Structure formats: structure tokens, C-alpha cells
């Protein structure tokens, strides 16, 4: 029989950074075989709590109790040895190692006191990896196991990181935004994986901003705000509105942000004809009106992501035409797109968008640095500061100083810095690829209102997303892509979430 004693207890944990409380007297109890959803705005203390439990940071006060043993602090290896495995938001995979080697990494570290041996036992490695990979819906064959992680798409890497936690036979698994890059089909598979972990007596701390997923998974909800625990209990006892208010301290609306739809009578700012790229998408044709928000969705292999990159010049199309304000344009490089005043906010802001160790100011000015030079070729510091401070104010970026490194900001504020970079070029078209991935409900609300304001100013916006409520709340029209082609078009204001979800499932079928 499973013990009723807590697997892990967090007792009166305090943590300060430069005098500011990140956690203030947080106490939690985690039982075996239970799933806990850790919710809160970015900056509320979630990441700090995760790092303390996983041994990445020590608490200033309080203790951890693991299976009755008290710890004032944990080292990372001690946490691994105690059965605590963390799937971080940045995955923490080694890109130059194979899938199988990454899956076995945690168990190897724990078995050899934190040191990797020169060689793995390949037979044990293959067996372990095959079971863990198949558990998350990935192939367990030798070819896939031998693939370097850097060659995998982001969504597949996410599943490999989760497989690593399963392979280590962890007792307590922390999943930090595990579904940010997954399609609905993969999310459904992950829910099955979580159910199996729960049945095996594993406790899971699931950090997410997607409430629908949390309700589908079930379990208990823990809400943090300003470093303090606001609530804990069965998630079905709380409505979305109640959770949103606990997280933010204010009521948030679920109504459509888009009020007046942009109709066909508006000027066309972007006209795409028969755009194709080998083995990724084909014969894509659509128009974007001035001031319109056009949604594009579909499954992971639908071509939606590749279409966004082609329009941004990152991975250019092989054929077809793109017409901007009546003139055909060539989009062979990101610079081409920039000079045509097409802004692109990529899906992976950490690796493809931001310079994390650089300042907010430097990140904002990157796209237009050439126009900020004085007659001697030097960057005008006064003008760059004015631009950065104006961006911070207009986009409600929470920071005391534009010279702070962008990595010091929460996810929502980082995303607004990236949006601000492209607003600096006065864009005609703005492509937003998953703009609220890993962003809390309060920051989502701010980003959505920014989108609506930009559309009202006449900017044409393309919103690439698999977040169905996001599309329905913000878009005028939604294009559905399937196997590299536009398969259908919908008026967002005439759809329900169930309609769009069923359409997506029918596309998959």
C-alpha cells in the first residue's frame, strides 16, 4: 500500500534577492501519486520555488522534508539522488549528444556521483531509452535514439526532456511549461503519460499558464502571488475567473478583445500568391488587410511554422510571390524582411529572438541600429535611451532601468521587449509566432491589448498560434493549414472554441 505520509514538504520557505522577497513563508505538502498545478504570474516566485526544490538555489530560511528527512538546503545531485527530476523550460538538454544519451543523462549522473563515465553501457542505454521514449509517444528505434538532439524540432526536444525524467524513475517530477511547443495531439499524449506517472505513485509539480490543460489533467492547484501562497486545493473547486483573480489580484475578462472586425473593404497590405517551399508548404495563397489580425493554425506538421519563417525571410520560399502595398518584394533573408518593414517575433524567444545577456536598450534597438548612428558612425546613446524608455513605457515593461539585462525580466516582459524591437521599425506587417508561449494570464492580457492597439493603428498582424482561445479572442479571420496547404478559412467572430477544436481534429483526421 502507498504511504500516506507526504513525499515532500516545503516548510516556511523564504528567499530574497537584493532585499526583495521572491518567496515569503511558503509551506506546501506533496503526496505520492498526485499532480499539482503551480500557477501564478511571471515574477510571483514559481521559478524560485522550483530551483529551491531541485537544489539549484538555497533558501534563506525554512527547510525541505523529503520522505521524513529534513534538509536546510539541497545540492542538485542530492535532489537527483532523492528522486527529484526537473524538466526546465529551456529543457537543459545537451544538443551535441544523441537522444539516447540525453535520456540516460540523469540516471548516469546519479549513479556515478555527478560524473559521467567515458562510455555508456550501450545495451542498457538502448533498453532504457526505448521504454522512456515510447512512454511519451516517440519512436524507440535505434535510428531515432542515435539522432543528435540539435537536429530535432523544439516540440520533439520537449518530449525527449520528459522522457529523461521517466527514465530516471523519479519520485517527484517538476515540469516547467512542458507543453509550450506541443500540438494538441502531443498534449493529449502527455496527459496520458501523467496519468501513468500518477498511477505509479509519482508526484508531479506541473507549471503552466494554460488553464484548460490543467483542468484536463486534474489534481490540485497551488496559486502564488508576490511570493506568497494564495490558495491550494482540488482544481475543480476553482473557476478560471477565480484562479485568474487569485493570480493577479484583479478580475480578467474572457470576452473577445477584437471588437470591430476588419472586412474585405479595407486595403490589402500583404498579398501572398502560390507560395511554396519544398516538402514544407505548397501553393499558399491569402491576403492580409491593413489593420487586420489574421490567425494561422494547424498541427505541428501543417506548415504553419515554416510559412511564418518564409515570410520573415528566415527560411525563404522556393516559388510564389509576396506583394506588399502593391509591389512585389523578395524575402530571401531576414534583412530583406526588415527593410520591407516586416517584423517577426519568433516562437522561441530565448534562442531565436533575444540577446539575453544584453540590456533591454540593446535588444530594442537591434533592428534599427544603423539609423541611430551619428555623423561619425557612433551609436547615439541619447537617442537609444529615449527609444528604449519610450518602448518600456508604451508596452508596460516592468523594469527600473533600460540598461538592465533582458534575462533579468519575466517571460511576459521579455516578450514585450521583443515586440518593441520590431515596433521600432514602424512595421507595415507584424508576424507574431506564439506571442504568449510561457506567459502568464496578466501578461497575456497586456500583449493582447497591445495587439489590438497596433491593429487599430493600421498594422497588418499575422498571429501564428495553436492556442485556440487566443485566436478566437483576437483575430478577424483564421486560416487552417493541413499538410502544407491552406485547407479552410473561418470568421473568428462566428466560431466557438468547440467549433475550432473540432475543425482542427477533422483536419488531423
PyMOL commands that set and color helices and strands:
alter all, ss='L'
color gray80, all
select helices_A, chain A and resi 46-54+76-81+99-111+122-135+142-146+149-151+154-167+184-199+211-217+235-237+240-248+300-302+304-311+334-339+349-353+360-372+381-394+406-408+411-423+441-456+468-474+492-494+497-508
alter helices_A, ss='H'
color red, helices_A
select strands_A, chain A and resi 8-17+20-30+35-39+61-66+69-71+84-87+172-176+203-207+220-225+228-234+268-277+281-289+293-298+319-324+327-329+342-345+429-433+460-464+477-482+485-491
alter strands_A, ss='S'
color yellow, strands_A
deselect
rebuild
show_as cartoon
